[in-house]
């Protein structure tokens, strides 16, 4: 039974020294580059515009500053 703590300590040390460098490598990797996206050279803020929501209320684009916005414009020709 005295051997169990030594084995557990060895396993934990191996895990720690393996996971920390691996996590730094994964964190440094840019997933957007992997799928072919490129970063814009210059960031240009989007223009403000106003649309009606499903309740008929006027909503401005600037109301969502700092939030992720998915715009989906549906059209039929």
C-alpha positions as CSV (number, residue, x, y, z in Angstrom):
1,X,0.0,0.0,0.0
2,X,2.9,2.4,0.5
3,X,3.7,2.1,-3.2
4,X,0.3,3.5,-4.3
5,X,1.1,7.2,-3.3
6,X,4.4,7.0,-5.2
7,X,2.7,5.7,-8.4
8,X,-0.1,8.2,-8.1
9,X,2.5,11.0,-7.7
10,X,4.4,9.8,-10.7
11,X,1.2,9.7,-12.8
12,X,0.2,13.2,-11.8
13,X,3.7,14.6,-12.5
14,X,3.7,13.0,-16.0
15,X,0.2,14.4,-16.6
16,X,1.1,17.9,-15.5
17,X,4.3,18.1,-17.5
18,X,2.4,16.8,-20.6
19,X,-0.8,18.8,-20.4
20,X,0.7,22.2,-19.7
21,X,3.0,22.4,-22.8
22,X,0.2,20.9,-24.9
23,X,-2.4,23.4,-23.7
24,X,0.0,26.3,-24.5
25,X,0.4,24.9,-28.0
26,X,-3.3,24.5,-28.6
27,X,-4.0,28.0,-27.2
28,X,-1.5,29.6,-29.5
29,X,-3.1,28.0,-32.6
30,X,-5.5,30.2,-34.5
31,X,-8.6,28.1,-35.6
32,X,-9.6,30.7,-38.2
33,X,-6.3,30.2,-40.1
34,X,-6.9,26.5,-40.1
35,X,-10.2,26.9,-42.1
36,X,-8.8,29.5,-44.5
37,X,-10.0,32.8,-43.0
38,X,-7.5,35.7,-43.0
39,X,-7.4,38.7,-40.7
40,X,-8.4,42.0,-42.1
41,X,-5.6,44.5,-42.6
42,X,-7.6,47.3,-41.2
43,X,-10.6,47.1,-38.9
44,X,-13.5,49.3,-40.1
45,X,-16.5,49.7,-37.9
46,X,-19.8,48.7,-39.4
47,X,-22.2,51.4,-40.3
48,X,-25.2,51.9,-38.1
49,X,-28.6,50.9,-39.4
50,X,-32.1,50.4,-38.1
51,X,-34.5,47.4,-38.7
52,X,-37.8,46.2,-37.3
53,X,-37.7,43.1,-35.1
54,X,-40.5,40.5,-35.2
55,X,-42.6,42.6,-32.8
56,X,-42.4,45.7,-35.0
57,X,-40.0,47.5,-32.7
58,X,-37.2,49.6,-34.2
59,X,-33.8,48.1,-33.4
60,X,-30.5,49.8,-34.1
61,X,-27.3,47.9,-34.9
62,X,-25.5,50.0,-32.2
63,X,-27.8,48.5,-29.6
64,X,-25.8,45.3,-29.8
65,X,-22.3,46.8,-29.4
66,X,-19.9,44.3,-27.8
67,X,-22.2,41.4,-28.6
68,X,-22.0,38.7,-31.3
69,X,-24.6,39.5,-34.0
70,X,-25.6,37.0,-36.8
71,X,-27.4,38.8,-39.6
72,X,-29.4,36.7,-42.0
73,X,-31.1,38.5,-44.9
74,X,-33.6,36.3,-46.6
75,X,-34.8,37.2,-50.1
76,X,-36.7,35.6,-52.9
77,X,-36.2,36.7,-56.5
